[in-house]
Amino acid sequence: MMSRGGAKLASSLLKTARPRLFSTATTSTIRSMSHETTSHILKPVAADFASMNTWISSGGMRFASTASLGEKTPSQDEKPKKTEDESSTGGDKGIDSYWGVEPSKITKEDGTEWKWNCFRPWETYKADMTIDLSKHHVPTTFLDRLAYWTVKSLRWPTDLFFQRRYGCRAMMLETVAAVPGMVGGMLLHFKSLRRFEQSGGWIKALLEEAENERMHLMTFMEVAKPKWYERALVITVQGVFFNAYFLGYIISPKFAHRMVGYLEEEAIHSYTEFLKELDKGNIDNVPAPAIAIDYWRLPANATLRDVVMVVRADEAHHRDVNHFASDIHYQGRELKEAPAPVGYH
């Protein structure tokens, strides 16, 4: 009974699947096979299916797909050929082309390749060395005094730790000095989004300040090779200062900008002492890093002293910007009401 039922089942399946699975050329073959299959009623079902599989594998029928129309199907061993872009660039070129993001090729004025991806030629400038370095905002209000003495209290542990290692001192100073511009620009950005209003350019001005301070750090990283404990100190100080300044700016922007103004005054003092040590010969006046030469458009034979000079000028400009921003808040106005000093390094 089991053999007879299996044979009938096989025959009905072949008849049902014939129009879909088999080409017209094999119809007669299928009929003959169906009769042959039904004639072996006394054989076990396994033998019937085994003979059918043998017939299929021998080429008696083909699937009614595009392969039956003469198209070749790739074998499992064949690997798809890489395109010219993928084979030449390892696939990166194909990805860039797919998304439409092509690597830009930028050259200097003399035709040589521009090698810096962290800034572009149109972001470089020549520092204004004529700026007054001696300007000082005399604290008059309680918040002014609080900001002033906060900065003075921060200077004491810095002097104790770094002493006259001005290269490492500058590195630490820049990791902290790059925080206020980013925090202020971020908070102004969110404020502009919430109120559906423009910022008067102050978002860009503060972010420019943060970027400029970061470039100071990239420069002094080439000069001073920080030790592991100095790197750990940077992480700790930056983490504490970021959160403290973030809260301070939310509570009182006038206090936050005033404190940065005094912080930049201290930076001017530190770089002035740095220059004195260079002039005395206590610190080697090594050639300027290549990144500094391109960023500040310094001459090819520039030295570390030239770098410290332009960095000090930048700090003086940041001093003016933050004291100016604090004065705007002291007048009861918002920053957007005064034109932002964009590009004022």
VOVO-335088 format. One record per residue: residue in three letters; x, y, z of N, C-alpha, C, O in turn. Coordinates in steps of 0.05 Angstrom, whole numbers, padded with zeros to 5 digits, always signed. Layout:
REM residues N
alaXYZXYZXYZXYZ;...
This chain:
REM residues 345
met+00016-00024+00000+00000+00000+00000+00017+00025+00000+00011+00045-00014;met+00038+00025+00015+00056+00048+00016+00069+00053-00010+00071+00076-00019;ser+00078+00031-00024+00091+00034-00050+00072+00045-00071+00079+00063-00087;arg+00047+00034-00071+00027+00043-00091+00020+00072-00087+00018+00087-00106;gly+00017+00080-00062+00011+00108-00056+00033+00127-00063+00029+00149-00073;gly+00058+00117-00059+00081+00134-00066+00083+00138-00096+00090+00160-00105;ala+00077+00117-00111+00079+00119-00140+00058+00138-00151+00064+00155-00168;lys+00034+00136-00140+00013+00154-00149+00020+00183-00142+00016+00201-00158;leu+00031+00187-00119+00039+00214-00111+00060+00226-00129+00058+00249-00137;ala+00080+00210-00136+00101+00219-00154+00090+00226-00181+00098+00246-00193;ser+00072+00209-00191+00060+00214-00218+00044+00240-00218+00046+00256-00237;ser+00028+00244-00197+00012+00268-00196+00029+00293-00194+00023+00314-00205;leu+00050+00291-00179+00068+00315-00175+00081+00322-00202+00084+00346-00208;leu+00090+00302-00217+00102+00307-00242+00083+00320-00262+00091+00338-00277;lys+00058+00311-00262+00038+00322-00280+00032+00351-00273+00028+00368-00290;thr+00031+00356-00247+00024+00383-00238+00046+00403-00244+00041+00425-00253;ala+00071+00395-00239+00094+00413-00242+00104+00415-00270+00121+00432-00276;arg+00094+00398-00288+00105+00397-00316+00104+00424-00330+00124+00432-00342;pro+00081+00438-00330+00080+00463-00346+00099+00484-00335+00108+00501-00351;arg+00106+00484-00310+00123+00505-00299+00152+00497-00298+00169+00515-00304;leu+00159+00473-00292+00186+00466-00288+00201+00456-00312+00226+00457-00313;phe+00187+00446-00332+00200+00433-00354+00194+00447-00380+00173+00458-00384;ser+00214+00447-00397+00211+00459-00424+00194+00441-00441+00190+00417-00435;thr+00184+00452-00464+00166+00437-00482+00182+00414-00495+00170+00394-00504;ala+00208+00417-00497+00224+00397-00510+00224+00371-00494+00230+00350-00506;thr+00218+00372-00469+00221+00348-00452+00194+00337-00444+00192+00319-00426;thr+00172+00346-00456+00145+00337-00448+00141+00308-00452+00131+00293-00435;ser+00150+00299-00476+00146+00270-00482+00164+00253-00464+00156+00231-00456;thr+00187+00263-00458+00204+00248-00440+00192+00246-00413+00194+00225-00400;ile+00179+00267-00404+00166+00267-00378+00144+00246-00377+00140+00232-00357;arg+00128+00245-00400+00106+00226-00401+00116+00197-00399+00106+00181-00384;ser+00138+00192-00415+00149+00165-00414+00159+00158-00386+00157+00136-00377;met+00172+00179-00374+00182+00174-00347+00160+00169-00328+00162+00152-00310;ser+00137+00183-00331+00115+00179-00313+00104+00151-00316+00097+00139-00295;his+00102+00140-00341+00092+00113-00345+00112+00093-00333+00104+00073-00321;glu+00138+00099-00337+00158+00080-00326+00157+00080-00296+00161+00059-00283;thr+00151+00103-00285+00151+00105-00255+00127+00090-00244+00129+00075-00224;thr+00104+00092-00258+00080+00078-00248+00082+00048-00251+00068+00033-00237;ser+00099+00039-00270+00101+00010-00275+00116-00004-00253+00113-00028-00249;his+00132+00011-00238+00148-00001-00216+00132+00002-00190+00141+00015-00171;ile+00109-00009-00190+00091-00006-00166+00102-00021-00142+00099-00012-00120;leu+00115-00043-00147+00123-00060-00125+00150-00051-00113+00158-00061-00092;lys+00163-00031-00126+00188-00021-00115+00183-00002-00092+00162+00011-00091;pro+00202+00001-00074+00198+00020-00052+00198+00049-00062+00209+00055-00084;val+00186+00066-00047+00184+00095-00055+00212+00107-00058+00216+00124-00075;ala+00230+00099-00041+00257+00111-00043+00270+00105-00070+00284+00122-00080;ala+00265+00081-00081+00276+00075-00107+00264+00091-00129+00279+00099-00147;asp+00238+00097-00127+00225+00114-00147+00237+00142-00147+00244+00152-00169;phe+00240+00153-00125+00252+00180-00123+00281+00180-00131+00291+00200-00142;ala+00295+00158-00125+00323+00157-00133+00326+00157-00163+00344+00170-00174;ser+00308+00142-00177+00310+00141-00206+00303+00168-00218+00314+00176-00238;met+00284+00181-00206+00276+00208-00216+00299+00228-00213+00304+00243-00231;asn+00313+00227-00190+00336+00245-00186+00358+00239-00206+00371+00257-00216;thr+00362+00213-00211+00383+00205-00231+00376+00216-00258+00394+00225-00273;trp+00351+00214-00266+00342+00224-00292+00346+00254-00294+00354+00265-00315;ile+00339+00269-00273+00341+00298-00273+00371+00306-00276+00377+00324-00291;ser+00388+00292-00260+00416+00299-00261+00429+00292-00287+00450+00304-00294;ser+00417+00273-00303+00429+00266-00328+00423+00285-00350+00432+00282-00373;gly+00407+00306-00345+00401+00326-00365+00375+00322-00379+00370+00335-00399;gly+00358+00305-00368+00332+00300-00381+00313+00323-00381+00295+00325-00397;met+00317+00342-00362+00300+00366-00361+00316+00389-00351+00337+00387-00338;arg+00305+00413-00357+00317+00438-00347+00296+00455-00334+00272+00453-00341;phe+00304+00471-00316+00286+00490-00303+00278+00511-00323+00294+00520-00339;ala+00253+00519-00322+00243+00539-00341+00250+00567-00331+00233+00582-00323;ser+00276+00573-00330+00285+00599-00321+00301+00612-00344+00302+00601-00366;thr+00314+00634-00339+00330+00647-00359+00354+00630-00367+00365+00633-00388;ala+00362+00612-00349+00384+00594-00355+00376+00575-00378+00394+00567-00393;ser+00351+00569-00381+00342+00551-00402+00342+00564-00429+00340+00551-00449;leu+00345+00591-00430+00345+00606-00455+00373+00610-00465+00377+00625-00484;gly+00391+00596-00454+00419+00597-00464+00437+00616-00448+00460+00618-00455;glu+00427+00629-00426+00444+00646-00410+00460+00629-00391+00451+00609-00380;lys+00485+00638-00387+00502+00624-00369+00499+00633-00341+00496+00657-00336;thr+00499+00615-00323+00498+00621-00294+00525+00617-00282+00538+00597-00288;pro+00535+00636-00266+00562+00634-00255+00563+00611-00236+00545+00606-00220;ser+00585+00597-00237+00589+00574-00219+00596+00585-00191+00603+00608-00188;gln+00594+00568-00172+00600+00576-00144+00629+00583-00141+00636+00600-00124;asp+00646+00571-00157+00675+00576-00154+00682+00603-00166+00703+00615-00159;glu+00666+00613-00185+00672+00638-00198+00667+00661-00179+00646+00662-00165;lys+00685+00681-00178+00681+00705-00162+00675+00728-00180+00688+00730-00202;pro+00657+00746-00172+00651+00769-00189+00676+00786-00193+00691+00791-00175;lys+00679+00794-00218+00702+00811-00224+00699+00839-00213+00677+00850-00214;lys+00720+00849-00202+00719+00876-00191+00719+00897-00214+00731+00892-00235;thr+00706+00919-00208+00707+00940-00228+00734+00953-00228+00751+00948-00211;glu+00738+00969-00248+00765+00982-00251+00771+01000-00227+00794+01001-00217;asp+00750+01014-00217+00754+01031-00194+00760+01015-00169+00778+01022-00153;glu+00745+00993-00165+00749+00977-00141+00776+00963-00141+00790+00961-00121;ser+00784+00953-00165+00809+00938-00167+00833+00956-00163+00854+00948-00153;ser+00830+00981-00171+00853+01000-00169+00855+01013-00142+00877+01021-00134;thr+00833+01016-00128+00833+01030-00103+00824+01014-00080+00820+01024-00057;gly+00819+00988-00084+00810+00971-00062+00781+00976-00055+00773+00967-00033;gly+00765+00989-00072+00737+00993-00066+00731+01021-00055+00708+01029-00056;asp+00751+01036-00046+00746+01062-00035+00736+01081-00056+00718+01098-00051;lys+00748+01079-00079+00739+01097-00101+00710+01093-00108+00695+01112-00113;gly+00702+01067-00108+00674+01061-00114+00655+01073-00094+00634+01083-00100;ile+00663+01071-00068+00646+01082-00047+00644+01112-00050+00622+01124-00048;asp+00666+01126-00054+00666+01155-00057+00649+01163-00081+00633+01182-00079;ser+00652+01149-00103+00636+01155-00127+00607+01151-00122+00590+01167-00131;tyr+00600+01129-00108+00572+01123-00103+00558+01145-00088+00535+01153-00094;trp+00571+01155-00067+00559+01176-00051+00564+01204-00062+00554+01224-00051;gly+00580+01206-00082+00585+01233-00094+00605+01249-00078+00608+01273-00083;val+00619+01236-00060+00639+01251-00044+00667+01244-00055+00678+01222-00048;glu+00677+01261-00070+00704+01257-00082+00725+01271-00066+00721+01294-00057;pro+00748+01258-00061+00770+01272-00047+00780+01295-00063+00788+01293-00086;ser+00780+01318-00050+00789+01342-00064+00819+01344-00066+00833+01336-00047;lys+00829+01353-00088+00857+01357-00092+00864+01387-00090+00856+01402-00108;ile+00877+01395-00069+00883+01423-00064+00913+01427-00066+00929+01411-00056;thr+00921+01448-00078+00949+01455-00080+00955+01482-00069+00937+01499-00066;lys+00980+01487-00062+00988+01513-00053+00992+01532-00077+00987+01525-00100;glu+00999+01557-00071+01003+01576-00092+01026+01569-00110+01026+01576-00134;asp+01046+01555-00099+01068+01547-00116+01064+01520-00131+01081+01511-00145;gly+01040+01509-00128+01033+01485-00143+01038+01459-00128+01030+01438-00137;thr+01051+01460-00105+01055+01436-00089+01030+01427-00075+01011+01443-00071;glu+01029+01402-00068+01004+01390-00057+01000+01400-00028+01019+01403-00012;trp+00975+01407-00022+00967+01415+00005+00963+01390+00022+00946+01373+00016;lys+00978+01387+00043+00978+01362+00058+00962+01362+00084+00962+01342+00098;trp+00949+01384+00090+00934+01386+00115+00904+01382+00110+00892+01397+00095;asn+00892+01363+00124+00863+01359+00122+00848+01373+00144+00824+01376+00143;cys+00862+01381+00165+00849+01394+00188+00843+01423+00183+00828+01435+00198;phe+00855+01435+00163+00849+01462+00155+00856+01466+00126+00873+01451+00116;arg+00845+01486+00113+00849+01490+00085+00863+01517+00080+00864+01533+00098;pro+00873+01521+00056+00888+01546+00051+00872+01571+00056+00883+01591+00065;trp+00846+01570+00050+00829+01594+00055+00824+01599+00084+00811+01620+00091;glu+00832+01581+00102+00829+01585+00131+00855+01595+00143+00855+01600+00168;thr+00876+01599+00128+00901+01609+00138+00901+01639+00138+00883+01652+00126;tyr+00919+01651+00152+00920+01680+00154+00947+01689+00166+00963+01673+00175;lys+00952+01715+00164+00975+01726+00177+00967+01741+00202+00949+01758+00201;ala+00979+01734+00224+00971+01746+00249+00977+01776+00250+00996+01785+00239;asp+00959+01790+00263+00962+01819+00267+00980+01824+00291+00972+01821+00314;met+01005+01831+00285+01024+01834+00307+01024+01862+00319+01039+01867+00338;thr+01006+01879+00309+01006+01907+00319+00986+01910+00343+00983+01932+00353;ile+00972+01889+00350+00952+01891+00371+00965+01898+00398+00988+01889+00404;asp+00951+01913+00414+00961+01922+00440+00960+01899+00460+00938+01888+00466;leu+00983+01890+00469+00984+01868+00488+00981+01876+00517+00977+01859+00534;ser+00981+01902+00522+00981+01910+00550+00953+01917+00560+00950+01924+00584;lys+00933+01916+00544+00906+01923+00553+00896+01905+00575+00901+01881+00574;his+00883+01916+00594+00873+01901+00617+00846+01912+00626+00843+01937+00629;his+00827+01895+00631+00801+01904+00641+00802+01904+00672+00805+01883+00684;val+00800+01927+00683+00800+01930+00712+00773+01920+00723+00753+01931+00715;pro+00774+01901+00741+00748+01891+00752+00734+01912+00769+00747+01924+00786;thr+00709+01916+00763+00694+01937+00777+00670+01925+00792+00663+01935+00814;thr+00657+01905+00782+00634+01893+00795+00641+01867+00809+00664+01858+00807;phe+00622+01857+00824+00627+01832+00839+00633+01809+00820+00652+01793+00825;leu+00618+01807+00798+00623+01786+00779+00651+01789+00766+00664+01769+00760;asp+00659+01813+00761+00686+01818+00750+00707+01808+00769+00726+01794+00761;arg+00704+01814+00794+00724+01806+00814+00724+01776+00817+00745+01763+00820;leu+00700+01764+00816+00698+01735+00819+00712+01721+00795+00727+01702+00799;ala+00708+01732+00771+00721+01721+00747+00751+01724+00749+00766+01706+00742;tyr+00760+01748+00758+00788+01754+00759+00803+01735+00778+00823+01724+00772;trp+00792+01733+00802+00805+01716+00822+00802+01686+00817+00818+01670+00827;thr+00782+01679+00802+00780+01651+00794+00803+01643+00776+00815+01622+00779;val+00809+01661+00757+00831+01656+00739+00858+01657+00754+00875+01640+00749;lys+00861+01676+00772+00886+01677+00788+00890+01652+00805+00912+01643+00808;ser+00868+01642+00815+00870+01617+00832+00878+01593+00815+00891+01574+00824;leu+00869+01593+00789+00876+01571+00772+00906+01572+00763+00917+01552+00756;arg+00917+01596+00764+00945+01599+00755+00964+01587+00775+00985+01577+00768;trp+00958+01588+00801+00976+01578+00821+00983+01549+00818+01007+01542+00817;pro+00964+01530+00816+00972+01502+00812+00986+01497+00785+01002+01479+00783;thr+00980+01514+00765+00993+01511+00739+01022+01518+00741+01040+01503+00731;asp+01028+01540+00755+01056+01548+00759+01071+01527+00776+01095+01521+00771;leu+01057+01515+00795+01070+01496+00813+01077+01470+00797+01098+01458+00802;phe+01059+01462+00779+01063+01437+00765+01082+01439+00742+01101+01423+00740;phe+01079+01460+00725+01096+01462+00701+01121+01478+00706+01141+01474+00692;gln+01120+01496+00725+01143+01513+00730+01153+01527+00704+01137+01543+00693;arg+01177+01522+00695+01186+01535+00671+01186+01518+00646+01200+01524+00626;arg+01171+01497+00646+01168+01480+00622+01145+01492+00606+01122+01483+00606;tyr+01152+01513+00591+01132+01529+00577+01119+01514+00554+01097+01521+00546;gly+01133+01496+00542+01122+01481+00520+01098+01464+00530+01077+01464+00518;cys+01102+01449+00552+01081+01433+00563+01059+01451+00576+01036+01444+00575;arg+01068+01473+00586+01049+01492+00597+01030+01503+00576+01006+01505+00580;ala+01042+01509+00552+01025+01519+00530+01006+01498+00521+00983+01504+00514;met+01015+01473+00521+00997+01451+00513+00973+01449+00531+00951+01446+00522;met+00978+01450+00558+00957+01449+00577+00938+01474+00574+00914+01471+00575;leu+00950+01497+00570+00934+01521+00568+00915+01520+00544+00892+01528+00546;glu+00925+01509+00521+00908+01508+00497+00886+01488+00499+00864+01492+00488;thr+00890+01466+00513+00869+01446+00517+00846+01458+00533+00823+01450+00530;val+00852+01477+00551+00831+01491+00567+00820+01514+00551+00795+01519+00551;ala+00837+01529+00538+00828+01554+00524+00810+01547+00500+00795+01565+00491;ala+00811+01523+00489+00794+01516+00467+00766+01508+00475+00749+01504+00458;val+00761+01506+00501+00735+01497+00511+00714+01520+00510+00692+01515+00500;pro+00720+01544+00520+00699+01565+00522+00686+01572+00495+00661+01575+00494;gly+00701+01575+00474+00689+01582+00448+00670+01560+00439+00649+01567+00428;met+00677+01535+00442+00659+01513+00434+00634+01513+00451+00612+01509+00440;val+00637+01516+00477+00613+01516+00495+00595+01540+00488+00571+01537+00486;gly+00607+01564+00486+00591+01587+00480+00577+01585+00453+00553+01592+00451;gly+00591+01576+00433+00580+01573+00406+00558+01552+00406+00537+01556+00393;met+00561+01530+00421+00541+01510+00422+00516+01520+00436+00494+01515+00426;leu+00518+01534+00458+00495+01543+00472+00480+01565+00456+00456+01566+00456;leu+00495+01582+00442+00483+01602+00425+00468+01589+00402+00447+01598+00393;his+00480+01567+00392+00468+01552+00370+00441+01541+00378+00421+01544+00363;phe+00440+01529+00401+00414+01518+00411+00394+01540+00417+00370+01537+00412;lys+00404+01562+00427+00386+01585+00433+00374+01596+00407+00351+01602+00406;ser+00391+01597+00386+00381+01606+00360+00360+01587+00349+00340+01596+00337;leu+00363+01561+00353+00343+01542+00344+00317+01544+00360+00296+01542+00348;arg+00319+01548+00386+00295+01549+00402+00279+01574+00396+00254+01573+00396;arg+00292+01596+00392+00279+01622+00388+00274+01629+00358+00262+01650+00352;phe+00283+01612+00341+00279+01617+00312+00291+01645+00304+00277+01660+00290;glu+00315+01650+00313+00327+01676+00307+00356+01673+00301+00369+01653+00308;gln+00367+01692+00287+00396+01692+00280+00413+01701+00304+00402+01713+00323;ser+00438+01695+00302+00456+01700+00325+00474+01724+00321+00490+01731+00338;gly+00471+01738+00299+00488+01761+00294+00517+01753+00287+00535+01770+00287;gly+00521+01728+00280+00548+01718+00273+00564+01709+00297+00587+01701+00293;trp+00553+01710+00320+00569+01703+00344+00574+01673+00346+00594+01665+00358;ile+00557+01657+00335+00562+01628+00335+00588+01623+00320+00605+01608+00329;lys+00589+01634+00296+00613+01630+00280+00638+01642+00293+00659+01630+00292;ala+00635+01665+00305+00658+01678+00317+00670+01661+00340+00694+01658+00343;leu+00652+01650+00357+00661+01634+00379+00672+01607+00370+00692+01598+00382;leu+00661+01596+00350+00671+01571+00339+00698+01575+00326+00716+01558+00326;glu+00702+01598+00313+00728+01605+00302+00749+01607+00324+00772+01599+00320;glu+00741+01619+00346+00759+01620+00369+00768+01593+00378+00791+01588+00383;ala+00748+01575+00381+00754+01548+00390+00773+01533+00370+00791+01519+00378;glu+00767+01537+00344+00784+01524+00324+00812+01536+00324+00832+01521+00321;asn+00815+01562+00328+00841+01574+00329+00857+01564+00353+00881+01559+00351;glu+00844+01561+00376+00858+01550+00399+00866+01521+00395+00887+01513+00404;arg+00849+01506+00381+00856+01479+00375+00881+01477+00357+00897+01459+00360;met+00883+01496+00338+00907+01496+00321+00932+01503+00337+00954+01494+00331;his+00928+01520+00358+00951+01525+00376+00960+01499+00388+00984+01493+00390;leu+00941+01483+00397+00948+01457+00409+00962+01439+00389+00982+01426+00396;met+00951+01437+00365+00964+01420+00345+00993+01428+00340+01010+01412+00334;thr+00998+01454+00342+01025+01464+00337+01043+01457+00360+01066+01447+00355;phe+01034+01461+00385+01052+01456+00407+01055+01426+00413+01073+01418+00427;met+01037+01410+00403+01041+01381+00405+01065+01372+00389+01078+01352+00396;glu+01072+01387+00368+01096+01381+00353+01122+01389+00368+01143+01379+00363;val+01119+01409+00386+01142+01419+00400+01146+01405+00427+01168+01395+00432;ala+01125+01402+00442+01127+01389+00468+01115+01361+00466+01092+01358+00457;lys+01130+01342+00474+01121+01315+00474+01111+01308+00502+01127+01301+00520;pro+01085+01309+00507+01074+01306+00534+01078+01277+00544+01076+01258+00529;lys+01084+01275+00569+01087+01249+00582+01059+01238+00589+01039+01252+00587;trp+01058+01213+00597+01032+01200+00602+01017+01214+00625+00992+01216+00623;tyr+01030+01223+00645+01016+01236+00668+01007+01264+00660+00987+01274+00671;glu+01021+01276+00641+01011+01302+00632+00986+01299+00615+00968+01316+00615;arg+00985+01278+00599+00961+01272+00584+00938+01266+00602+00915+01275+00597;ala+00943+01251+00623+00922+01245+00642+00912+01270+00656+00888+01273+00661;leu+00930+01288+00662+00922+01314+00674+00905+01330+00655+00886+01343+00664;val+00912+01330+00630+00896+01344+00610+00867+01334+00609+00848+01350+00609;ile+00864+01308+00610+00837+01296+00609+00821+01304+00634+00798+01311+00632;thr+00834+01304+00657+00821+01311+00682+00813+01341+00682+00790+01348+00688;val+00832+01358+00675+00827+01387+00676+00806+01394+00656+00788+01410+00662;gln+00807+01383+00632+00788+01390+00611+00760+01381+00619+00740+01395+00615;gly+00758+01357+00631+00732+01347+00640+00719+01365+00661+00696+01371+00660;val+00735+01373+00680+00725+01390+00702+00718+01418+00691+00697+01429+00697;phe+00736+01429+00675+00732+01456+00665+00708+01458+00646+00693+01477+00647;phe+00704+01438+00629+00682+01438+00611+00655+01440+00626+00639+01457+00619;asn+00652+01422+00645+00626+01422+00660+00622+01447+00676+00600+01457+00678;ala+00644+01457+00688+00641+01481+00704+00635+01505+00686+00618+01522+00693;tyr+00648+01508+00664+00643+01530+00646+00615+01528+00633+00602+01548+00629;phe+00607+01504+00627+00580+01500+00616+00559+01510+00635+00541+01525+00627;leu+00561+01503+00660+00542+01513+00680+00544+01543+00684+00524+01557+00687;gly+00569+01552+00685+00574+01581+00688+00562+01598+00666+00551+01619+00671;tyr+00564+01588+00641+00553+01603+00618+00523+01603+00619+00510+01623+00612;ile+00511+01581+00627+00481+01581+00629+00472+01600+00651+00452+01614+00647;ile+00486+01601+00673+00478+01619+00695+00483+01648+00688+00465+01665+00693;ser+00506+01654+00678+00514+01682+00673+00533+01684+00650+00557+01680+00654;pro+00524+01690+00626+00542+01693+00603+00562+01716+00607+00585+01715+00598;lys+00553+01737+00621+00572+01760+00625+00596+01751+00642+00618+01760+00637;phe+00590+01734+00662+00612+01724+00679+00630+01705+00663+00655+01706+00665;ala+00618+01688+00646+00633+01668+00631+00652+01682+00612+00676+01675+00610;his+00642+01702+00597+00660+01716+00577+00681+01733+00592+00703+01735+00582;arg+00674+01744+00614+00694+01760+00629+00716+01742+00639+00740+01750+00638;met+00709+01718+00648+00730+01700+00658+00749+01692+00635+00773+01690+00640;val+00737+01687+00612+00754+01680+00589+00772+01703+00581+00795+01699+00574;gly+00762+01727+00584+00778+01751+00578+00803+01752+00596+00825+01757+00587;tyr+00798+01746+00622+00821+01746+00641+00839+01722+00636+00863+01723+00640;leu+00827+01699+00628+00843+01676+00621+00862+01682+00598+00885+01672+00598;glu+00852+01697+00578+00869+01704+00556+00891+01724+00564+00913+01724+00553;glu+00885+01741+00583+00906+01759+00593+00929+01743+00606+00952+01750+00603;glu+00921+01722+00621+00942+01705+00633+00957+01690+00611+00981+01685+00614;ala+00944+01683+00589+00957+01669+00567+00978+01688+00555+01000+01679+00548;ile+00971+01713+00552+00991+01733+00541+01015+01734+00559+01038+01735+00549;his+01010+01735+00585+01032+01736+00604+01050+01710+00602+01074+01712+00603;ser+01037+01687+00599+01052+01662+00598+01069+01661+00572+01092+01652+00573;tyr+01058+01670+00550+01074+01669+00525+01096+01691+00525+01116+01687+00512;thr+01092+01712+00539+01113+01732+00542+01136+01720+00558+01160+01725+00551;glu+01131+01705+00579+01152+01692+00594+01165+01670+00577+01189+01666+00579;phe+01150+01657+00560+01160+01637+00541+01181+01651+00523+01203+01640+00519;leu+01174+01674+00512+01193+01689+00495+01218+01697+00509+01240+01696+00498;lys+01216+01704+00534+01239+01712+00550+01258+01688+00553+01283+01691+00550;glu+01247+01665+00558+01264+01641+00561+01277+01634+00535+01300+01624+00534;leu+01263+01638+00513+01275+01633+00486+01298+01652+00481+01319+01644+00471;asp+01294+01678+00488+01315+01698+00483+01339+01693+00501+01362+01700+00493;lys+01335+01683+00525+01357+01677+00543+01372+01652+00534+01395+01647+00544;gly+01361+01636+00517+01374+01611+00509+01367+01587+00527+01378+01566+00523;asn+01349+01591+00546+01342+01569+00564+01324+01548+00549+01323+01525+00557;ile+01312+01557+00528+01296+01539+00511+01307+01541+00482+01311+01563+00472;asp+01311+01518+00470+01321+01518+00443+01301+01530+00423+01278+01523+00423;asn+01311+01548+00407+01295+01561+00387+01295+01544+00362+01308+01550+00342;val+01280+01522+00363+01280+01502+00341+01264+01512+00318+01248+01532+00320;pro+01267+01500+00294+01251+01508+00271+01221+01505+00277+01213+01487+00291;ala+01205+01522+00265+01176+01521+00269+01165+01496+00256+01174+01488+00235;pro+01145+01484+00269+01132+01461+00257+01119+01468+00230+01111+01491+00225;ala+01118+01449+00212+01108+01454+00185+01079+01462+00186+01070+01479+00170;ile+01063+01452+00205+01035+01459+00207+01032+01488+00214+01013+01501+00205;ala+01050+01499+00231+01049+01527+00239+01056+01545+00215+01045+01566+00212;ile+01076+01537+00200+01085+01553+00177+01062+01556+00157+01058+01578+00146;asp+01047+01535+00152+01025+01537+00133+01001+01552+00145+00987+01567+00131;tyr+00995+01547+00171+00971+01559+00183+00973+01589+00186+00954+01604+00180;trp+00997+01599+00194+01000+01628+00198+01015+01641+00175+01022+01665+00176;arg+01020+01626+00154+01034+01636+00130+01061+01648+00138+01068+01670+00129;leu+01075+01633+00154+01101+01642+00163+01122+01636+00141+01118+01618+00124;pro+01145+01649+00142+01166+01643+00122+01177+01615+00127+01174+01604+00149;ala+01189+01603+00107+01199+01576+00109+01220+01572+00130+01222+01550+00141;asn+01235+01593+00136+01256+01591+00157+01246+01601+00184+01263+01608+00201;ala+01220+01601+00189+01210+01610+00215+01219+01591+00237+01224+01568+00233;thr+01220+01603+00261+01229+01588+00285+01207+01587+00306+01185+01598+00302;leu+01213+01573+00328+01194+01571+00350+01187+01599+00361+01164+01603+00369;arg+01205+01616+00361+01200+01644+00371+01178+01657+00354+01161+01671+00365;asp+01180+01654+00328+01159+01665+00310+01132+01654+00316+01112+01668+00315;val+01131+01628+00322+01106+01615+00328+01094+01626+00354+01070+01632+00355;val+01111+01629+00375+01101+01640+00400+01091+01669+00396+01071+01677+00409;met+01103+01684+00379+01095+01711+00374+01067+01712+00362+01050+01728+00371;val+01061+01696+00342+01035+01696+00329+01014+01685+00348+00991+01694+00347;val+01021+01664+00363+01002+01653+00382+00994+01674+00403+00971+01676+00411;arg+01013+01688+00413+01008+01709+00433+00990+01731+00421+00972+01741+00435;ala+00993+01738+00396+00976+01757+00383+00947+01746+00381+00928+01761+00385;asp+00945+01721+00375+00918+01709+00374+00904+01710+00401+00880+01717+00403;glu+00919+01705+00423+00907+01706+00449+00898+01734+00456+00878+01738+00470;ala+00912+01754+00447+00904+01782+00452+00878+01788+00438+00861+01802+00448;his+00874+01777+00414+00849+01781+00400+00826+01767+00414+00804+01778+00416;his+00831+01743+00424+00810+01729+00440+00803+01744+00465+00780+01744+00474;arg+00823+01756+00477+00818+01773+00501+00798+01795+00495+00779+01800+00509;asp+00803+01809+00472+00785+01831+00464+00757+01822+00458+00738+01835+00466;val+00755+01799+00444+00729+01789+00437+00712+01782+00461+00688+01789+00462;asn+00724+01769+00481+00709+01760+00504+00702+01783+00523+00681+01784+00535;his+00720+01802+00527+00714+01825+00543+00692+01842+00529+00674+01852+00543;phe+00693+01843+00503+00672+01857+00488+00645+01844+00491+00625+01857+00495;ala+00644+01817+00490+00620+01802+00493+00608+01806+00521+00584+01809+00525;ser+00626+01806+00541+00617+01811+00568+00605+01839+00572+00585+01842+00585;asp+00617+01859+00559+00607+01886+00561+00579+01888+00549+00562+01903+00559;ile+00574+01873+00527+00548+01874+00515+00527+01864+00534+00505+01875+00537;his+00533+01842+00548+00514+01831+00568+00511+01850+00591+00489+01852+00602;tyr+00532+01864+00599+00530+01882+00622+00512+01906+00615+00500+01918+00633;gln+00510+01912+00590+00492+01934+00581+00463+01925+00578+00446+01940+00570;gly+00458+01900+00586+00431+01889+00584+00422+01882+00556+00398+01879+00551;arg+00440+01878+00539+00434+01871+00511+00442+01842+00505+00456+01830+00521;glu+00434+01832+00482+00442+01806+00474+00464+01808+00453+00466+01828+00439;leu+00479+01787+00450+00502+01787+00432+00493+01793+00403+00508+01806+00388;lys+00470+01783+00395+00461+01786+00367+00457+01815+00360+00455+01822+00336;glu+00454+01833+00380+00449+01861+00374+00474+01876+00366+00473+01899+00356;ala+00497+01864+00370+00523+01876+00362+00536+01858+00341+00534+01834+00343;pro+00548+01870+00321+00561+01853+00300+00584+01837+00312+00600+01847+00327;ala+00584+01811+00305+00605+01793+00315+00631+01798+00301+00631+01803+00276;pro+00653+01797+00315+00679+01800+00302+00688+01774+00288+00708+01762+00296;val+00674+01767+00267+00681+01743+00252+00708+01747+00237+00712+01768+00224;gly+00726+01728+00239+00752+01730+00226+00772+01747+00242+00794+01752+00233;tyr+00764+01755+00266+00781+01771+00283+00797+01752+00301+00789+01746+00324;his+00819+01742+00290+00835+01723+00305+00851+01737+00327+00865+01724+00342;
